[in-house]
Amino acid sequence: MTDAGLVVTLANARSDRRPSHARARVTHDGLADPVAAGQLLAPFVGEPVEARELPTLRAIQRAVVAIVDALIDGTPAPVGALNALAEREPLVSALEPGPEGRLRSRLRPRRDSVTGAVLVTLLRQLGQLDPGRLRRCERSECRLVFYDTSRSGTQRWHAERPCGLRERQDRHRASTET
């Protein structure tokens, strides 16, 4: 199974949320400024985000949202925009030592840039993920995307808290009212 962490992070980067104990949705933009973008991408890229990279990161995020929406809907994914962005970045394929003395080919950015590193990771993850496990949270108030990593492939919510807990609370309340 693949790790689709960056795909999910970018798909949800600008989605409104309703955190635990919040009465209303909270507007969220993980790419609002270089600091927010750096915090969002920190698990995937070990470099700070520069202001000049934000427009490209936003374009990458929009392309990912379009691809994820298509994969969830079962329609052909519009990969043209993401491929056009990848063509602008200088990427090279290099050989690295692998386990047990084997060599493996790895795509990496030619120069240090956050957008290049994001594109390399993103293209790898999108190429390896199972589209059937890419889903939207089933809680009607939540539309966040998640990648189902459960063995049975039956995960319903993007997170147990708040969505799983709230869904069960709502069902319990509805059953006790009748």
C-alpha positions as CSV (number, residue, x, y, z in Angstrom):
1,M,0.0,0.0,0.0
2,T,1.2,3.5,-0.8
3,D,1.6,6.5,1.4
4,A,-0.7,9.2,0.0
5,G,0.0,11.7,2.7
6,L,1.1,14.6,0.4
7,V,-1.9,14.0,-1.9
8,V,-4.4,14.1,0.9
9,T,-2.6,17.1,2.6
10,L,-2.8,19.2,-0.6
11,A,-6.3,18.0,-1.4
12,N,-7.4,19.4,2.0
13,A,-5.0,22.3,2.1
14,R,-7.7,25.0,1.5
15,S,-10.8,23.2,2.7
16,D,-12.9,24.6,5.5
17,R,-13.0,22.6,8.7
18,R,-15.1,22.2,11.8
19,P,-12.6,21.3,14.5
20,S,-13.7,19.4,17.7
21,H,-15.8,21.6,20.0
22,A,-16.3,24.3,17.3
23,R,-19.8,25.4,16.6
24,A,-19.2,26.6,13.1
25,R,-16.9,25.9,10.2
26,V,-13.5,27.5,10.2
27,T,-12.0,28.9,7.0
28,H,-8.7,27.2,6.4
29,D,-5.9,28.0,3.9
30,G,-2.8,26.1,4.4
31,L,-1.1,28.0,1.6
32,A,-2.1,31.5,2.8
33,D,1.5,32.6,3.4
34,P,5.0,31.1,3.4
35,V,4.9,30.3,7.1
36,A,1.5,28.4,6.8
37,A,2.7,26.6,3.7
38,G,6.0,25.7,5.4
39,Q,4.1,24.2,8.3
40,L,1.7,22.3,6.0
41,L,4.6,20.9,3.9
42,A,7.1,20.3,6.8
43,P,6.4,16.5,7.0
44,F,7.2,16.2,3.2
45,V,9.8,18.9,2.5
46,G,12.6,19.9,4.9
47,E,12.9,23.4,3.6
48,P,11.2,26.7,4.3
49,V,8.8,27.9,1.7
50,E,9.6,31.2,0.0
51,A,7.0,33.7,-1.0
52,R,7.9,33.4,-4.7
53,E,7.0,29.7,-4.6
54,L,3.4,30.2,-3.3
55,P,1.8,30.8,-6.7
56,T,3.2,27.6,-8.0
57,L,2.3,25.7,-4.9
58,R,-1.3,27.0,-5.2
59,A,-1.4,25.9,-8.8
60,I,-0.1,22.4,-7.8
61,Q,-2.8,22.3,-5.1
62,R,-5.6,23.2,-7.6
63,A,-4.3,20.5,-9.9
64,V,-4.3,17.9,-7.1
65,V,-7.9,18.8,-6.1
66,A,-9.0,18.3,-9.7
67,I,-7.2,15.0,-9.9
68,V,-8.5,13.7,-6.5
69,D,-12.1,14.8,-7.3
70,A,-11.9,12.9,-10.6
71,L,-10.5,9.8,-9.0
72,I,-13.1,9.8,-6.3
73,D,-15.9,10.3,-8.9
74,G,-14.4,7.5,-11.1
75,T,-13.9,9.9,-14.1
76,P,-10.6,10.3,-16.1
77,A,-8.2,12.4,-14.1
78,P,-7.2,15.8,-15.6
79,V,-3.4,15.3,-15.4
80,G,-2.5,18.0,-17.9
81,A,-2.1,20.9,-15.5
82,L,0.1,18.9,-13.1
83,N,2.2,17.6,-15.9
84,A,2.7,21.1,-17.2
85,L,3.9,22.3,-13.8
86,A,6.3,19.3,-13.6
87,E,7.7,20.2,-17.0
88,R,8.7,23.6,-15.7
89,E,10.7,22.2,-12.9
90,P,14.2,20.8,-13.6
91,L,13.9,17.2,-12.4
92,V,16.5,14.4,-13.0
93,S,16.5,10.7,-12.5
94,A,19.5,9.5,-10.5
95,L,20.7,6.1,-9.3
96,E,21.0,5.5,-5.6
97,P,22.3,2.5,-3.7
98,G,19.3,0.4,-2.5
99,P,18.9,-2.5,-0.1
100,E,21.0,-5.7,-0.5
101,G,23.4,-4.0,-2.9
102,R,20.8,-3.2,-5.5
103,L,20.5,0.1,-7.3
104,R,17.3,2.0,-7.6
105,S,16.3,4.9,-9.8
106,R,14.9,8.0,-8.0
107,L,13.4,11.2,-9.4
108,R,14.7,14.3,-7.6
109,P,14.8,18.0,-8.3
110,R,17.9,19.3,-9.9
111,R,18.1,22.4,-7.7
112,D,16.8,22.8,-4.2
113,S,13.3,24.1,-4.4
114,V,10.2,23.3,-2.4
115,T,8.0,23.1,-5.5
116,G,10.4,20.6,-7.1
117,A,10.5,18.4,-4.0
118,V,6.7,18.6,-3.7
119,L,6.2,17.6,-7.4
120,V,8.6,14.7,-7.1
121,T,6.8,13.3,-4.0
122,L,3.4,14.0,-5.4
123,L,4.0,12.3,-8.8
124,R,5.3,9.3,-7.0
125,Q,2.4,9.1,-4.6
126,L,-0.2,9.6,-7.4
127,G,1.4,7.0,-9.5
128,Q,1.2,4.4,-6.7
129,L,-2.1,5.0,-5.0
130,D,-5.2,2.8,-5.4
131,P,-8.0,5.2,-6.6
132,G,-10.6,3.0,-4.9
133,R,-9.1,3.9,-1.4
134,L,-9.2,7.6,-2.0
135,R,-12.4,8.9,-0.5
136,R,-14.3,11.8,1.0
137,C,-15.4,11.8,4.6
138,E,-19.0,10.3,4.8
139,R,-20.1,12.8,7.5
140,S,-22.4,15.2,5.7
141,E,-20.9,18.3,7.4
142,C,-17.3,17.3,6.4
143,R,-15.9,17.0,2.9
144,L,-12.3,16.3,3.7
145,V,-10.4,13.8,1.6
146,F,-8.6,10.8,3.1
147,Y,-6.8,7.7,1.9
148,D,-8.2,4.5,3.4
149,T,-5.4,2.5,4.9
150,S,-7.6,0.0,6.8
151,R,-7.1,-3.6,6.0
152,S,-10.7,-4.1,5.0
153,G,-10.9,-0.9,3.0
154,T,-14.1,0.2,4.8
155,Q,-12.9,3.4,6.6
156,R,-15.8,6.0,6.5
157,W,-14.4,9.1,8.1
158,H,-11.3,11.1,7.6
159,A,-10.7,10.9,11.4
160,E,-12.3,9.3,14.4
161,R,-12.3,12.7,16.1
162,P,-14.3,14.7,15.3
163,C,-16.3,12.9,12.5
164,G,-16.6,9.3,13.7
165,L,-17.5,10.4,17.2
166,R,-20.0,13.0,16.0
167,E,-21.6,10.6,13.6
168,R,-22.2,8.0,16.3
169,Q,-23.5,10.7,18.7
170,D,-26.0,11.9,16.0
171,R,-27.2,8.3,15.5
172,H,-27.6,7.8,19.2
173,R,-29.5,11.0,19.7
174,A,-31.8,10.1,16.7
175,S,-32.5,6.7,18.2
176,T,-33.3,8.0,21.7
177,E,-35.7,10.7,20.4
178,T,-38.1,8.1,19.0
